[in-house]
Amino acid sequence: MNKISKNIFLGLGMLAACVPYACKLPYITNAWKSSPLDSRDWIFLLLGFVTLAIALCGVRGKETRRDWAGLPLLCACILMYIIGVKRDVHAISIMAGVLLAASATCLLWGWDCFVILLPAFVVFCLSVTSTSYWITFLLSPLGIKSLPVKIVLTVLAIVVAIIQLRIHFIPKKQSAFFLCALCFAFLLVIFQKEAHVKSAAFIPDFSAGIFNDAKGYAVTPSAGDLQFFDGAKKLEKYVFGTSDSNIGILAIELGTNVHQIHPPSHCLRSQGLTIISEKLSTEDLRFAQITITEINYSIGGRLMLCWYWYSSPKFTTPSFLSFRRYWRPKDEWHSYQISTPIYNDDIGKARERLKKFLADVAEANKPKAQSLKPKAQSLKP
């Protein structure tokens, strides 16, 4: 194969490897427009091309040769893409599209060229939708947000790409694969642990309006609520007054479009609110337990405590990952959020207020509360 034919072959091969990512561009551009958390990610796509242009200068004149070590990586990325499309998880299929192009570089151009171009693919990964949410979620114990992390990683990637123009540092494949395997295993442990958290089904009815000393009323959803939760089969809002405060309720019977369903913390961050902490927890409701996600957030200088969970007739989960894993269009799913103010930084008192209220609701909903009798998986140390 002469040089011209070889270059045409390599070009067509890389073009074919980019097709899966290109197929997701309509969704990506729509996410940039509609999702506040993803609205800045187009910047990282552009910076990815800038980094790629710098890195390609380091590849120029370098001999390219096929490296079959890229084949298993390519196959894994194709499988990842198929799973993402099959399970309708856009973030997985988009990330797979980026990694597929990277693995094709290794296969067609060789390990050395792959390493030199790797900083560009790192920046491209930062442009994938939902990465802002998940970076913030993983680093929430440290109180670090995604945008500074993305900026630092992008700057580092560009610096590395520039350094590679002068000093070609090519690590051994075995060391690089081992490090990637460790990182993958670490992330798998984190996400798998959360994805399996479940308790018995809890689908409460708040329409009675009186639960022990808590008295409330239904609130008509606003036009903004109906637009934000477009596609929901049923949307209910309630406000309950207790002896010392109030409790807000948002109860949703979810529709069949899973892409209109987001973690509450994602929605709160999109509204510009500050998430102070977010954790999974198991709470005792007198005769039973329920697993919830607890969010402590600030709105206009006022502290709030929010509990949320997802329920099907089979089980309840506080984890969006678990819900997303088991969700099917034909299944019945409900989402619940209850929130109450935190006074004098006393989060314990706010927590007890929500716990007592839910226990009263569960007791009043005896037919549905019976399913709560089995103990939930404990999340407390």
Phi, psi and omega per residue, in radians:
M1 nan 2.108 -3.140
N2 -1.283 3.024 -3.018
K3 -1.106 -0.712 -3.122
I4 -1.134 -0.816 3.123
S5 -1.075 -0.679 -3.142
K6 -1.126 -0.755 3.135
N7 -1.130 -0.681 3.091
I8 -1.105 -0.752 3.130
F9 -1.079 -0.789 3.137
L10 -1.131 -0.720 3.139
G11 -1.115 -0.787 3.129
L12 -1.135 -0.660 3.122
G13 -1.101 -0.778 3.125
M14 -1.188 -0.636 3.104
L15 -1.093 -0.748 3.114
A16 -1.118 -0.647 -3.124
A17 -1.193 -0.401 -3.126
C18 -1.534 -0.174 -3.099
V19 -1.047 -0.795 3.136
P20 -0.990 -0.709 3.106
Y21 -1.171 -0.722 -3.128
A22 -1.068 -0.577 3.133
C23 -1.136 -0.398 -3.117
K24 -1.636 -0.051 -3.084
L25 -1.032 -0.687 3.090
P26 -1.009 -0.745 3.113
Y27 -1.164 -0.727 -3.107
I28 -1.057 -0.841 -3.129
T29 -1.122 -0.631 3.096
N30 -1.150 -0.658 3.114
A31 -1.145 -0.667 3.100
W32 -1.066 -0.625 -3.115
K33 -1.357 -0.688 -2.951
S34 -1.716 -0.393 -3.075
S35 -1.862 2.013 3.116
P36 -1.006 -0.621 -3.124
L37 -1.228 -0.491 -3.128
D38 -1.697 -0.011 -2.972
S39 -1.141 -0.411 -3.132
R40 -1.666 -0.055 -3.004
D41 -1.200 -0.343 3.088
W42 -1.094 -0.472 3.117
I43 -1.090 -0.713 -3.109
F44 -1.268 -0.484 3.035
L45 -1.148 -0.761 3.097
L46 -1.120 -0.753 3.112
L47 -1.143 -0.491 3.058
G48 -1.108 -0.723 3.098
F49 -1.194 -0.621 3.077
V50 -1.089 -0.812 3.116
T51 -1.088 -0.676 3.121
L52 -1.102 -0.725 3.127
A53 -1.083 -0.704 3.109
I54 -1.143 -0.797 -3.094
A55 -1.151 -0.611 -3.134
L56 -1.119 -0.457 3.067
C57 -1.109 -0.557 3.120
G58 -1.340 -0.382 -3.138
V59 -1.503 -0.442 -3.068
R60 -0.971 2.268 3.107
G61 1.458 -0.120 -3.126
K62 -1.468 2.425 -3.133
E63 -1.219 2.294 3.112
T64 -1.783 2.392 3.087
R65 -2.572 2.503 -3.107
R66 -1.067 2.441 3.059
D67 -2.183 1.922 -3.047
W68 -1.209 -0.125 3.046
A69 -1.145 -0.381 3.120
G70 -1.350 -0.260 -3.095
L71 -1.140 -0.874 3.099
P72 -1.091 -0.576 3.077
L73 -1.128 -0.736 3.132
L74 -1.106 -0.767 3.138
C75 -1.109 -0.724 3.126
A76 -1.098 -0.686 -3.135
C77 -1.215 -0.661 3.085
I78 -1.106 -0.752 3.101
L79 -1.087 -0.743 3.118
M80 -1.073 -0.709 3.130
Y81 -1.137 -0.766 3.141
I82 -1.093 -0.749 3.118
I83 -1.083 -0.760 3.135
G84 -1.068 -0.733 3.116
V85 -1.221 -0.756 -3.104
K86 -1.114 -0.744 -3.137
R87 -1.533 0.023 3.085
D88 1.051 0.730 3.084
V89 -1.912 1.731 -3.019
H90 -1.075 -0.722 -3.078
A91 -1.029 -0.695 -3.134
I92 -1.186 -0.783 -3.104
S93 -1.206 -0.614 3.113
I94 -1.194 -0.780 3.095
M95 -1.070 -0.701 3.107
A96 -1.100 -0.624 3.110
G97 -1.092 -0.725 3.101
V98 -1.142 -0.833 -3.106
L99 -1.174 -0.518 3.109
L100 -1.134 -0.735 3.090
A101 -1.119 -0.674 3.133
A102 -1.134 -0.779 -3.128
S103 -1.192 -0.550 3.069
A104 -1.144 -0.593 3.066
T105 -1.056 -0.758 3.128
C106 -1.126 -0.753 -3.089
L107 -1.177 -0.782 -3.010
L108 -1.549 -0.639 -3.038
W109 -1.808 -0.299 3.109
G110 1.809 2.877 -3.068
W111 -1.094 -0.738 -3.101
D112 -1.066 -0.821 3.130
C113 -1.137 -0.655 3.113
F114 -1.051 -0.786 -3.132
V115 -1.121 -0.722 -3.121
I116 -1.143 -0.644 -3.121
L117 -1.506 -0.153 -3.062
L118 -0.978 -0.707 3.121
P119 -0.965 -0.637 3.124
A120 -1.144 -0.722 -3.139
F121 -1.195 -0.537 3.059
V122 -1.085 -0.769 3.131
V123 -1.170 -0.684 3.081
F124 -1.051 -0.668 3.104
C125 -1.083 -0.583 -3.139
L126 -1.217 -0.278 3.126
S127 -1.544 -0.088 -3.107
V128 -1.162 2.399 -3.127
T129 -1.049 2.548 3.122
S130 1.337 -0.118 3.112
T131 -1.135 -0.546 3.112
S132 -1.074 -0.755 -3.141
Y133 -1.134 -0.833 -3.020
W134 -1.263 -0.564 3.051
I135 -1.126 -0.793 3.103
T136 -1.091 -0.695 -3.140
F137 -1.098 -0.816 -3.104
L138 -1.163 -0.590 -3.085
L139 -1.722 0.144 -3.107
S140 -1.027 -0.600 3.083
P141 -1.060 -0.431 3.138
L142 -1.649 -0.076 3.141
G143 1.223 0.460 -3.100
I144 -1.788 2.344 3.121
K145 -1.616 2.897 -2.995
S146 -1.283 -0.670 -3.019
L147 -1.038 -0.851 3.089
P148 -1.042 -0.647 3.129
V149 -1.124 -0.774 3.136
K150 -1.110 -0.703 3.138
I151 -1.118 -0.797 -3.139
V152 -1.094 -0.787 -3.142
L153 -1.113 -0.669 3.121
T154 -1.147 -0.784 3.111
V155 -1.063 -0.769 3.122
L156 -1.079 -0.722 -3.138
A157 -1.104 -0.743 3.123
I158 -1.145 -0.716 3.113
V159 -1.082 -0.773 3.121
V160 -1.097 -0.720 3.125
A161 -1.077 -0.676 3.123
I162 -1.206 -0.754 3.124
I163 -1.074 -0.653 -3.132
Q164 -1.131 -0.315 3.075
L165 -1.184 -0.522 -3.100
R166 -1.715 -0.802 -3.062
I167 -2.132 1.918 3.131
H168 -1.462 1.650 3.101
F169 -1.611 1.942 -3.089
I170 -2.015 1.808 3.130
P171 -1.225 2.792 3.095
K172 -1.206 2.522 -3.116
K173 -1.054 -0.724 -3.090
Q174 -1.062 -0.758 -3.136
S175 -1.148 -0.734 -3.127
A176 -1.142 -0.770 3.141
F177 -1.133 -0.667 3.129
F178 -1.125 -0.740 3.127
L179 -1.126 -0.735 3.103
C180 -1.112 -0.681 3.119
A181 -1.117 -0.695 3.103
L182 -1.115 -0.772 3.134
C183 -1.105 -0.748 3.128
F184 -1.100 -0.750 3.130
A185 -1.118 -0.682 3.119
F186 -1.083 -0.827 3.132
L187 -1.153 -0.651 -3.141
L188 -1.098 -0.735 3.120
V189 -1.088 -0.763 -3.121
I190 -1.101 -0.883 -3.048
F191 -1.319 -0.618 -3.136
Q192 -1.152 -0.645 -3.139
K193 -1.076 -0.749 -3.133
E194 -1.304 -0.584 -3.044
A195 -1.221 -0.212 -3.105
H196 -1.874 0.087 -3.100
V197 -1.348 2.082 -3.119
K198 -2.524 2.759 2.964
S199 -2.469 -3.140 -3.107
A200 -1.141 2.701 -3.065
A201 -1.051 2.399 3.096
F202 -2.462 1.800 3.141
I203 -2.113 1.435 -3.044
P204 -1.333 2.718 3.066
D205 -1.995 2.065 -3.084
F206 -1.694 0.036 -2.979
S207 -1.224 -0.294 3.136
A208 -1.052 -0.590 3.049
G209 1.474 -0.250 3.125
I210 -2.338 2.115 3.076
F211 -2.347 1.712 -3.080
N212 1.041 -2.084 -3.119
D213 -1.584 0.028 3.123
A214 -1.630 2.115 -3.140
K215 -2.120 2.355 -3.060
G216 -2.538 -3.059 -3.131
Y217 -2.647 2.740 3.125
A218 -1.372 2.516 3.108
V219 -1.980 2.300 3.117
T220 -1.221 2.136 3.121
P221 -1.011 2.431 3.139
S222 -1.326 2.957 3.086
A223 -1.071 -0.626 3.095
G224 -1.129 -0.697 3.095
D225 -1.074 -0.810 -3.100
L226 -1.132 -0.610 3.110
Q227 -1.264 -0.737 -3.110
F228 -1.150 -0.683 -3.124
F229 -1.801 0.590 3.112
D230 -1.021 2.302 -3.108
G231 1.803 -0.246 3.094
A232 -1.203 2.447 3.117
K233 -1.252 -0.577 -3.107
K234 -2.659 2.377 -3.125
L235 -2.312 2.099 -3.122
E236 -2.235 2.431 3.061
K237 -2.254 2.430 -3.140
Y238 -2.393 2.691 2.978
V239 -2.228 2.197 3.128
F240 -2.042 2.373 3.030
G241 -1.726 2.321 3.095
T242 -1.954 -3.064 -3.094
S243 -1.132 -0.449 -3.074
D244 -2.213 -0.042 -3.108
S245 -2.957 -2.653 3.101
N246 -2.449 2.806 -3.122
I247 -2.342 2.259 3.089
G248 -1.753 2.470 -3.091
I249 -2.167 2.364 2.974
L250 -2.233 1.974 -3.109
A251 -2.075 2.171 -3.052
I252 -2.240 2.278 2.917
E253 -1.629 1.988 -2.959
L254 -1.267 2.605 3.124
G255 -1.546 -2.804 -3.041
T256 -1.710 -0.075 3.111
N257 -1.716 1.733 -3.044
V258 -1.193 -0.349 -3.115
H259 -1.317 -0.146 3.047
Q260 -1.655 0.114 -3.117
I261 -1.969 2.172 -3.105
H262 -2.291 2.724 3.029
P263 -1.044 2.426 3.112
P264 -0.918 -0.649 3.137
S265 -1.111 -0.591 3.066
H266 -1.087 -0.786 -3.138
C267 -1.151 -0.721 -3.133
L268 -1.119 -0.746 3.108
R269 -1.139 -0.631 3.128
S270 -1.115 -0.491 3.127
Q271 -1.495 0.037 3.100
G272 1.496 0.165 3.129
L273 -1.404 2.727 -3.093
T274 -1.713 2.078 3.066
I275 -1.501 2.050 -3.131
I276 -1.491 -0.737 3.112
S277 -2.706 2.699 3.102
E278 -2.602 2.212 -3.097
K279 -2.692 2.712 2.996
L280 -1.448 2.553 -3.107
S281 -2.647 2.720 3.017
T282 -1.979 2.214 -3.098
E283 -2.075 2.400 3.113
D284 -1.465 2.208 3.068
L285 -1.939 1.120 3.134
R286 1.081 -1.321 -3.043
F287 -1.787 0.086 -3.076
A288 -2.733 3.142 3.096
Q289 -2.273 2.639 3.063
I290 -2.392 2.457 3.089
T291 -1.646 2.316 -3.114
I292 -2.403 2.845 2.923
T293 -1.792 2.227 -3.120
E294 -1.821 2.222 3.115
I295 -2.100 2.219 3.031
N296 -1.863 2.019 -3.078
Y297 -2.366 2.906 -3.106
S298 -2.084 2.343 3.090
I299 -2.324 1.958 -3.129
G300 1.044 0.597 -3.138
G301 1.476 -0.066 3.134
R302 -1.771 2.317 -3.133
L303 -1.498 2.437 3.134
M304 -2.318 2.635 3.058
L305 -2.061 2.243 -3.112
C306 -2.209 2.371 2.977
W307 -1.988 2.439 3.031
Y308 -2.501 2.724 3.095
W309 -2.761 2.859 3.087
Y310 -2.033 2.425 -3.106
S311 -2.340 2.409 2.926
S312 -2.066 2.970 3.086
P313 -1.074 -0.247 -3.095
K314 -1.642 -0.662 -3.092
F315 -2.857 2.968 3.073
T316 -2.056 2.467 3.056
T317 -2.395 2.453 3.077
P318 -1.559 -0.089 -2.986
S319 -1.754 2.230 3.059
F320 -1.126 -0.626 3.109
L321 -1.069 -0.749 3.127
S322 -1.165 -0.785 3.097
F323 -1.019 -0.802 -3.105
R324 -1.135 -0.547 -3.128
R325 -1.224 -0.689 -3.040
Y326 -1.713 -0.180 -3.103
W327 -1.108 2.376 2.994
R328 -2.374 2.513 -3.077
P329 -0.971 -0.575 -3.079
K330 -1.410 -0.195 -3.078
D331 -1.512 2.707 3.070
E332 -1.561 2.178 3.127
W333 -2.350 2.494 3.111
H334 -2.192 2.588 3.055
S335 -2.150 2.367 -3.118
Y336 -2.255 2.400 3.015
Q337 -2.319 2.224 3.038
I338 -2.210 2.412 -3.061
S339 -2.444 2.685 -3.129
T340 -2.660 2.651 -3.137
P341 -1.211 2.676 3.015
I342 -1.884 2.070 -3.119
Y343 -1.780 2.407 3.066
N344 0.953 0.596 3.134
D345 1.036 0.345 -3.123
D346 -1.621 1.431 -3.111
I347 -1.197 -0.480 3.128
G348 -1.086 -0.710 -3.136
K349 -1.190 -0.693 3.090
A350 -1.121 -0.684 3.127
R351 -1.121 -0.748 3.118
E352 -1.141 -0.596 3.118
R353 -1.095 -0.811 3.128
L354 -1.177 -0.683 -3.137
K355 -1.093 -0.817 3.136
K356 -1.105 -0.743 -3.128
F357 -1.088 -0.821 -3.140
L358 -1.129 -0.626 3.101
A359 -1.122 -0.711 3.104
D360 -1.157 -0.692 3.113
V361 -1.129 -0.786 3.140
A362 -1.078 -0.668 -3.137
E363 -1.219 -0.644 3.120
A364 -1.252 -0.515 3.108
N365 -1.643 0.950 -2.981
K366 -0.932 -0.801 -3.135
P367 -1.026 -0.686 -3.139
K368 -1.464 -0.471 -3.122
A369 -1.258 -0.384 -3.134
Q370 -1.018 -0.552 -3.122
S371 -1.221 -0.146 3.136
L372 -1.471 -0.165 -3.012
K373 -0.968 -0.738 3.093
P374 -1.076 2.470 3.132
K375 -1.238 2.469 3.124
A376 -1.401 2.845 3.023
Q377 -1.145 2.164 -3.065
S378 -1.322 2.370 3.101
L379 -1.896 -0.016 -3.115
K380 -1.492 2.465 -3.121
P381 -1.136 nan nan
